[in-house]
């Protein structure tokens, strides 16, 4: 039996969060955390709203998931995020011992893979490029609107 719970299924939810960020005037990055095919946290960038440079979608989603699980570790969780995490976020994911990272668009300027892929926990599985075009297009539209 085929499951509806694919990486694309959950990335669409993360993309919805990115659209919420876009509408709020934030850089459109969205993230969700999934455990046992259940969304336990969702977030989007809120750096402008909170006047906090650390309020990236991933950071907010990790904090929310940890609170939900009452644990600092997310070894049995998957983070879906529309943009490749920066080094700061990747470091937080390493400390959380994230089980799996799935991201859409790569980030050649600030993405963690530019520096060092080993920044994540050694057991973290990484899948990139899921819905890359949709994720990238939303970012392009946002920055085009800003210019």
DRENPAVO-36272 format. One record per residue: residue in three letters; x, y, z of N, C-alpha, C, CB in turn. Coordinates in steps of 0.05 Angstrom, whole numbers, plus 5000, padded with zeros to 4 digits. Atoms other than C-alpha are relative to their C-alpha. Glycine has a CB too. Example, Ala and Ser with C-alpha at 12.3 -4.5 7.8 and 13.67 -1.06 7.14 Angstrom:
% DRENPAVO-36272
ala501849765000524649105156501850245000498050015025;ser498449764999527349795143498550225014500950094971;
//
This chain:
% DRENPAVO-36272
unk501749765000500050005000501850255000498150005024;unk498449755002502750684980499150205021499650124971;unk500649804979503151205035499850284987502250005021;unk500249725009500951925024502250175013497250115007;unk498149854984506352135073502849994986500249895028;unk497549985015511852295023501550265008499549994969;unk498649754995517252825027498650234987502949984990;unk501549785014513253234976497550085016499249914972;unk502549954985506953175019500750205023498949745012;unk499349834978510553485079501350264991501949855019;unk498849755010514553985038497950204992501949944976;unk502249825007507954275013499150155025497749854988;unk500849864975506354435086502150215008499749795023;unk497849814994513154765096499850244981502849874997;unk500449785020511855165032497750185008499549884972;unk502249844990505255395061501050205022497749825011;unk498849834979509155665121501750224987501749835019;unk498449805014513956015073498250224988501749874978;unk501949805011507956345039499050185022497749854987;unk500849834977505756595108502150215006499549825025;unk497849814996512656905116500050224979502749855001;unk500149815023512157225047497950215005499449854974;unk502249824995505457535065500650195023497449855005;unk499349834977508357805130502450184995500549825024;unk497649845006514258125094502649895010499650285011;unk497650144991519257625120501249844976499349805024;unk498850175020524157245077498549735001503249955004;unk501850235000519756665055501349725003498450004974;unk499050274993522556055090498149895020503050015012;unk501950144982517955555123501249735008497349964987;unk499050264989519354935165497849865015502550055017;unk501750174982515554365197501749775010497549894984;unk498750244989517853805242497949785002501250075029;unk501850235002514753125233501149775017499649914971;unk499450244985514752535281497849794995500350065031;unk501950225005511451875262497750094982498949895026;unk501949895020507952215202498050205012498549774988;unk501749794988504952745248501650265003498949905028;unk498749734998506653485244499950085030498750214982;unk499949934972508953675314500950295004501949825016;unk499249724999511554375298500050124972502950035013;unk499949865025511054895244500950295006497250004985;unk499049724995514355575236500950124973502450005020;unk498849865023516656095186501850235011497750124982;unk498249794991521856645189498450225014501650114976;unk501249784985520257185240502150205009498349895023;unk497849824991526657585243499250295001502449974981;unk500949725000523258235225498050055023498650074973;unk502049974979517258145271501250005028497949774998;unk498850024973521457935331502550165004500649715005;unk497549854999527358375314502249835012499750275017;unk498250204990531557755325501349854977498549805020;unk498750125023536757515275500149695002502850104998;unk500150294997536156805304497349884995501049925028;unk502850105003528656755290499549884972498050235006;unk500350145025529656315229497949785003502749884990;unk502150204999524155825212500949745013499049934971;unk498950254989528555225230500350025031502649934988;unk499649974971530355505299497450005015501650275005;unk502649994987523155665316498649735000498250214986;unk501350265002520754985292501449805019500249894971;unk498650184982526154615331499250055029503150034997;unk500949934973524354985395497249905005500250315004;unk502750094997517054845385499849695002498350104976;unk500050294999518354105371501149895026501649884976;unk498850084975522854035431498050045024502650155006;unk502049954979517454345475497749804998498850294997;unk502150205004512153875445500849735011499349984970;unk499050264992516453265458501150005029502249914982;unk498849984974519053525525502849875000498249885022;unk497350115004526053345500501650194983499849714987;unk498349845016531953705472501049864975502450105015;unk499150165023533253145422497749944981501249745010;unk502050055021529653045356501049774982499550264984;unk498850225015532952385335497949854984501449815019;unk502150145014526352085313498250194983498249855019;unk501649805014524052705276501350074973499850265017;unk499149895025524652995206499250294999498749844976;unk500549725005525353735192499750044970502250185012;unk500449925027522453975126500350304999497249904988;unk499549715001524954665107500350084970502450095017;unk500049925028524155045042502750104989497950214996;unk497449905009531255325040502149855017500250305004;unk497750134986537854985058500750165025502549984981;unk499349864976539455155130502750144999499949815024;unk497449864997544855655146501749855021499650305008;unk498250144981550755455189498950025029502850134999;unk501149974973547355725252497849795005498850285005;unk502250194998541155305240501049714999497950044978;unk498850275002545254695220501349925026502049994977;unk498850054973549054755286497949935020501550245009;unk502250074982542454755324498949734994497850224998;unk501050275008540154145285501949795009499649994970;unk498050194990546653795304499649955030502850104994;unk500450024971545553945378497449855006500050275013;unk502650144996538353695372500149714991497850154985;unk499650275011541053055339497749924981500249805023;unk502250055019535853115284500449754984499750244981;unk499850255014534252455251500250034970497649835006;unk500049965029532952715180499450294994497849814987;unk500349735010533453375144499249984971502550185004;unk500949985028529553505080499750294993497349834995;unk500449725008530354165045499550034970502550165008;unk500749945028527954474980502250134985497550174999;unk498049855016532255014950502750005014499050294996;unk497349974989539755024960500650305004502149884981;unk499249724994543055664986503050024996499150085028;unk497149985007549755784951501550215016500350054971;unk498649784985551156414992500349945029498450254996;unk499950034971549356225063499349725010498150195012;unk500750274992547555485063502349865014499249844976;unk498050144985551255015110501849834983498849845022;unk498450175016553754575054502350154986498449864979;unk497849835011558055155028502449985018499150304998;unk497850004980562255095091500849725007499250155025;unk499250264990561954395117497549845005501750035026;unk502450174996556753845112500149855026499649814976;unk499750154975559453515174499050165025502949925004;unk501049854977556454065218497649875012499350294991;unk502350154990550253635224500949765016498149914978;unk499450244985549853045271500749774980497649915019;unk499250205019553352445238497849804992502249845012;unk502250185007546852035239497850134985499049875026;unk502249855014542552575207500149934970500350305004;unk500250055029540152355138499250274987497849784994;unk500549755014539952925087498849944973502650174998;unk501250015027535352985027499650284990497349845000;unk500349735010535753604984498650014973502850134997;unk501249965026532153884924497049934998501449854980;unk502850075000525053684944498450254994499149865027;unk501649765009520354174907501850254997497850055021;unk498149785003526454594892498950234984502549904986;unk501049785017523054994837497950175014498749884975;unk502049854985517055194880501250165022497949815011;unk498749854978521455384939501750234989501849805016;unk498349795012526355774895498350234988501849884979;unk501749805012520756134858498950195020497849874984;unk501049824979517756404922502150195010498949835023;unk497849824992524556674943500650214979502549835006;unk499549815022525756984875497850224999500149854972;unk502249815001518857314876500250205023497349865002;unk499749834976520157594946502250214995500749845025;unk497849815004526857904928499650194976502649854997;unk500749835023524258164861498250225010498749834978;unk501949814989518658514899501550215017497949855017;unk498549824982523758824947501650214984501949855018;unk498249825016527859144890498450214987501449844979;
//
